């Protein structure tokens, strides 16, 4: 089993920055993908960014140039540095860990951007 612990998030004004982190513990394989998804009010959950252990990175078009995903493989931790935040970035952000065809989700952390 895999457990995810998220931290970060909170309330910030438009144009501000926040950093999210997520650490995976448990039965971790050497090849996996960690990433962030978000679900805004009345919206479906969507990919924000993902990062594999071999360095493949994917960003949603809406966050390119503003968000940066990074990871520490030794600590099984993924970070999401969010800058130039916009009110439309307001959502619950979820960490996802995937390996061997199975996905595990964190409990979610609220990010609220005020205008």
Helices and strands as residue ranges (DSSP letters): E 2-7, E 10-13, E 18-26, E 33-39, E 46-52, E 57-59, E 67-72, G 73-75, E 77-82, G 87-89, E 91-99, E 102-105, E 109-114
